[in-house]
Amino acid sequence: MTVSSKTQDTTAMLRDYYELCKPNVVLLMLLTSVIGMFMAVRGMVPIDVLIMGNLGIALCAGAAAAINHMLDFKADQQMARTVERPIAKGRIGPREAGIFALLLTLLGQAILLIFTNVLTAALTFASVIGYAFIYTLYLKRATPQNIVIGGLAGAAPPLLGWTAVTNEIHPHALLLVLIIFAWTPPHFWALAIYRKDEYAKVDIPMLPVTHGIEFTKLQVMLYTLLLFAASLMPFATGMSGGIYLLGAVILGVGYLYWSFMLWRGKETQFAMDSFKYSIIYLMALFVIMLADHWLIAPTYVVQF
């Protein structure tokens, strides 16, 4: 084997391990974590906490994703959306993925303990357990409400960012968790509608499989209304100002539009349109929240 081919093999292997971490999902989580940090203080977050805290959270989130790949690889082999994943294709073995996840968890926890605090490390570890084992190993195959109950683990990053800076669980941080918690079902159920046949094939009781597409569309609409109400609470509680309110209303109306089109429409493509908009919605909502915070700087925030 030539040096060039060895380099290519190493690059491919590193790419596979990177894919195990679900980088796109982790990046979205990190966005909310970073904004959680900045929402907790007036001014600049301590640079060591900003960098190392988010690194620790990212490593633990990547570990949870790797465990998800490891536990779900047989189902992944039968679904078009996931068939190319590294373990499903046999490029990485389940044992290697498990060791990789353990190392990421240990490193992430060590970083959080050194650079943040015990509370953040404990909450992050609980999120890993919640997503990797409680959701993936049990809830996912136990109930069509799997994504609702299991969504709490995925909603934790802004709270983790907040506690990394303040070492306290503040009610405003829980509001950020509530927004993501309410966002998760309509976000994921739209994808589940589009992929209904694949979930049915592997006996995963997603809501469209157990209760039908029309019922799931209604649930997406209702949860979007709940999300819209939750998104207004930062303004109602004085956490955010008018800039955020305007952004939340505009983004929320857009989400309601796509949920309504999914609910009343007959084309499956509306499910993917709603799913794609949901990602834009969450990113934009949190960015606008941060912009509002910087421009208005509410006086309640802890100072350092």
Secondary structure, DSSP 8 states (H G I E B T S, - for coil): --HHHHHHHHHHHHHHHHHHT-HHHHHHHHHHHHHHHHHTBSS---HHIIIIIHHHHHHHHHHHHHHHHHHHHHHHTT-TTTTTSTTTTTSS-HHHHHHHHHHHHHHHHHHHHHHS-HHHHHHHHHHHHIIIIIIIIIIHHH-TTHHHHHHHHHT-HHHHHHHHHHSS--HHHHHHHHHHHHHHHHHHHHHHHHTHHHHHHTT---HHHHH-HHHHHHHHHHHHHHHHHHHHHHHHTTSS-HHHHHHHHHHHHHHHHHHHHHHH---THHHHHHHHHHHHHHHHHHHHHHHHHHHH--TTSB--
